[in-house]
Amino acid sequence: MAGEQVEIDEPQVWELEVDGRSHRVETSTGGWSNSVRWLVDGELIATKKSAADDNLELEADEDHELADQVGAIKVRFTGTGRPRRVTHFAGERKEAKTRALMGTGGVDMDPEPGSKAARREDFATRHPVLGAADDILGGLGKILIPLAIAALIPILRRLLPDWDVDLPTPDIPWPDWRLPSIPWPDLDLPSIPWPDLPDLPAWLEPVIDSLELIWPLLVGIGIAWAEYKRRKRNRAAREERQARRATGSDSPEREADDQERPPEAHHNSSSR
């Protein structure tokens, strides 16, 4: 079993059946650290816990008998510790781990019906602007938090007493090292006549200064748009899997093929 022992109170559950095996991932739903448990057919395969990383990748131990059969898992959390999505990557251990780290391919696992994640996924698909609030607020937070800290530092300096502490400095008898002098060559490098660049227009300087502040927000908006498109494709793929199960036409070969098909193929096949 990979990872440390992790216990999660009231976890968010995600499930997916791949190659006839039932995958179940349990994630924490908030707090100062992100925790994940991954089970296959009821057997605990891997766990991970981190207080710093928003993306956690899990794979089976190298000597586990299922290491090259169960693939790998990638769990994405928001900045506030809520699980965003869980993706399964098929293939042998090293291949699946590489794909999980790069985030390429894979099939998103289904949140437990009726859970907060399922309701959030459905809401975000129906209301993409509101559903992208985490991404936009994350971009704003990168701007506002440093500005707030910078504004508070002068205030805290005035509020805190001026402590004048005279700390003793020990007198350490450092040895007198006699290092050799290296005769470095005196290189006469040529002078390159770089052209003088024209001064920037006055109106452009405030624009450049403002870009330093708003680029995280623009990145957040771009991520939000990509997340909206991903949710639509994922919902179409989920409905296709449910329809195949209902008609009994699902098979391990089709499930494995889902891992290799581009996301657009899921959307096109479900809309026919």
C-alpha positions in Angstrom: 0.0 0.0 0.0 1.5 3.4 -1.1 1.5 6.3 1.2 0.9 6.9 4.9 -2.2 5.8 6.8 -4.9 8.4 6.2 -8.3 8.5 7.8 -11.0 10.9 6.4 -14.1 11.9 8.3 -17.2 12.2 6.0 -15.3 11.9 2.7 -16.4 12.9 -0.7 -16.6 9.7 -2.8 -15.8 9.3 -6.5 -16.4 6.1 -8.4 -15.6 4.6 -11.8 -15.5 1.1 -13.3 -12.5 0.4 -15.5 -11.7 -2.9 -17.1 -14.2 -4.6 -14.9 -12.6 -3.2 -11.7 -14.5 -0.8 -9.4 -12.4 2.2 -8.5 -13.4 4.3 -5.5 -11.6 7.5 -4.3 -12.3 9.2 -1.0 -11.2 12.8 -0.6 -11.3 15.3 2.2 -13.7 18.2 1.7 -11.9 21.1 3.3 -9.4 22.2 6.0 -5.7 22.9 6.1 -4.6 19.7 4.4 -5.8 17.6 1.4 -6.2 13.9 1.9 -7.0 11.1 -0.5 -7.7 7.3 -0.3 -7.9 5.1 -3.4 -9.5 1.7 -3.4 -9.9 -0.9 -6.1 -12.5 -3.6 -5.6 -12.5 -2.7 -1.9 -8.7 -3.0 -1.5 -6.8 0.0 -0.4 -4.3 0.8 -3.1 -2.8 4.2 -2.1 -3.2 7.1 0.2 -1.7 10.6 0.2 -1.9 13.7 2.4 -0.5 17.2 1.8 -0.9 20.6 3.3 0.8 22.4 0.4 -0.2 20.7 -2.9 -3.5 21.3 -4.6 -2.9 18.4 -7.0 -2.2 15.0 -5.7 -1.2 12.0 -7.9 -1.5 8.4 -6.6 -0.2 5.2 -7.9 0.2 1.7 -6.5 3.4 0.6 -4.9 5.9 -0.8 -7.4 5.8 -4.3 -5.9 2.0 -4.4 -5.7 0.5 -7.2 -7.8 -1.9 -4.7 -9.4 0.7 -2.0 -10.0 0.6 -2.3 -13.8 -3.2 -3.0 -14.0 -5.0 -0.3 -12.1 -3.3 2.8 -13.6 -3.0 6.1 -11.6 -5.2 8.7 -10.1 -5.0 12.5 -10.1 -7.0 14.6 -7.6 -7.4 18.3 -8.0 -8.4 20.5 -5.1 -9.4 24.2 -5.0 -7.4 26.7 -3.0 -9.9 26.4 -0.2 -9.4 22.6 0.1 -12.6 21.5 -1.7 -12.1 18.6 -4.2 -12.5 19.8 -7.7 -12.3 16.6 -9.7 -10.7 13.1 -9.7 -9.3 11.6 -12.9 -8.3 8.0 -13.6 -5.4 7.3 -16.0 -5.2 3.8 -17.5 -2.0 2.0 -18.5 1.0 0.4 -16.8 2.3 2.1 -13.7 5.0 4.3 -15.1 3.0 5.3 -18.2 -0.1 6.1 -16.1 1.9 8.0 -13.5 3.5 10.2 -16.2 0.1 10.9 -17.8 -1.3 11.8 -14.3 1.6 14.2 -13.7 1.1 15.9 -17.1 -2.7 15.8 -16.8 -3.1 14.4 -20.4 -6.0 12.1 -21.3 -7.7 10.2 -18.5 -11.4 9.8 -17.6 -13.0 11.9 -14.9 -14.5 9.8 -12.1 -18.1 10.3 -11.1 -18.9 12.0 -7.8 -21.3 10.0 -5.6 -24.9 10.8 -6.6 -26.5 13.4 -4.4 -23.2 14.5 -2.9 -21.9 18.1 -2.7 -19.5 17.4 -5.5 -22.2 16.0 -7.8 -24.5 19.0 -7.1 -21.6 21.4 -7.6 -20.7 19.7 -10.9 -24.3 19.9 -12.1 -24.6 23.5 -11.0 -21.4 24.5 -12.7 -22.5 22.9 -16.0 -25.8 24.7 -15.9 -24.3 28.1 -14.7 -20.8 28.3 -16.0 -20.1 31.9 -14.8 -21.1 31.2 -11.2 -19.5 27.8 -11.4 -16.2 29.4 -12.3 -16.2 31.5 -9.1 -13.4 29.5 -7.5 -11.1 30.2 -10.5 -11.9 33.9 -10.7 -11.7 34.4 -6.9 -8.4 32.5 -6.9 -7.0 35.0 -9.4 -8.3 37.9 -7.4 -6.8 36.4 -4.2 -3.4 36.4 -5.8 -3.8 40.1 -6.4 -5.6 41.2 -3.2 -3.8 39.2 -0.6 -0.3 40.6 -1.4 -1.7 44.1 -1.6 -3.5 43.7 1.8 -0.3 42.4 3.4 1.7 45.3 2.0 -0.8 47.7 3.3 -0.9 46.1 6.8 2.9 46.1 7.3 3.2 49.9 7.9 0.2 49.8 10.3 1.6 46.9 12.3 4.9 48.8 12.6 3.2 51.7 14.2 1.2 49.5 16.5 4.0 47.3 17.7 6.4 48.7 20.4 9.9 49.6 19.3 12.0 47.0 20.9 15.7 47.8 21.1 17.3 44.4 22.0 21.0 44.2 22.3 21.8 40.6 21.6 25.3 39.4 22.5 27.5 38.4 19.6 30.0 35.7 20.4 33.6 36.2 19.5 34.5 33.1 17.5 38.3 32.5 16.8 38.0 31.8 13.1 41.2 30.3 11.6 43.3 32.6 9.4 43.0 30.8 6.1 45.7 31.4 3.5 44.0 30.7 0.2 46.0 30.7 -3.0 45.6 33.5 -5.4 44.5 32.3 -8.8 45.9 34.3 -11.8 42.7 34.8 -13.8 43.3 35.9 -17.4 42.6 39.5 -18.2 40.1 39.2 -21.1 39.5 42.2 -23.3 35.9 41.6 -24.4 34.7 43.6 -27.4 32.2 46.3 -26.9 28.9 45.7 -28.7 27.2 48.9 -30.0 23.7 48.2 -28.9 21.1 50.6 -30.5 19.4 53.1 -28.2 15.7 52.0 -27.8 13.1 54.8 -28.0 11.3 55.8 -24.8 8.0 54.3 -24.2 4.9 56.5 -24.7 3.7 58.1 -21.4 0.3 56.4 -21.8 1.9 52.9 -22.0 3.6 53.0 -18.7 0.4 52.8 -16.5 -0.9 50.0 -18.8 2.2 47.9 -18.2 2.0 48.6 -14.4 -1.6 47.5 -14.4 -0.9 44.3 -16.3 1.3 43.2 -13.4 -1.8 43.3 -11.2 -4.5 42.0 -13.4 -2.7 39.1 -15.1 -3.6 36.6 -12.4 -7.2 37.6 -12.9 -6.9 37.0 -16.7 -5.3 33.6 -16.1 -8.2 32.8 -13.7 -10.8 33.7 -16.4 -8.9 31.6 -19.0 -8.9 28.6 -16.6 -12.6 29.1 -15.9 -13.4 29.0 -19.6 -11.4 25.8 -20.1 -13.1 24.3 -17.0 -16.5 25.1 -18.4 -15.7 23.3 -21.7 -14.2 20.4 -19.8 -17.3 20.0 -17.6 -19.5 19.9 -20.7 -17.4 17.2 -22.3 -17.2 15.2 -19.0 -21.0 15.3 -18.6 -21.5 14.1 -22.1 -19.0 11.2 -21.5 -20.7 10.3 -18.2 -24.2 10.2 -19.8 -22.7 8.0 -22.6 -21.3 5.6 -20.0 -24.7 5.5 -18.2 -26.5 4.9 -21.4 -24.2 2.0 -22.3 -24.6 0.4 -18.9 -28.4 0.8 -19.2 -28.4 -1.1 -22.5 -25.8 -3.6 -21.4 -23.5 -2.6 -24.2 -20.7 -1.5 -21.9 -17.5 -3.5 -22.0 -13.9 -3.3 -20.7 -12.7 -2.6 -24.3 -15.0 0.4 -24.6 -14.0 1.7 -21.1 -10.3 1.4 -22.1 -11.0 3.1 -25.4 -12.5 6.0 -23.4 -9.1 6.7 -22.0 -7.6 7.1 -25.5 -10.4 9.0 -27.2 -10.0 12.8 -27.4 -12.5 14.7 -25.3 -14.2 16.0 -28.4 -15.0 12.5 -29.5 -17.0 11.9 -26.3 -19.1 15.0 -27.0 -19.7 14.2 -30.7 -20.7 10.6 -30.0 -23.1 11.6 -27.3 -24.8 14.3 -29.4 -25.5 11.9 -32.4 
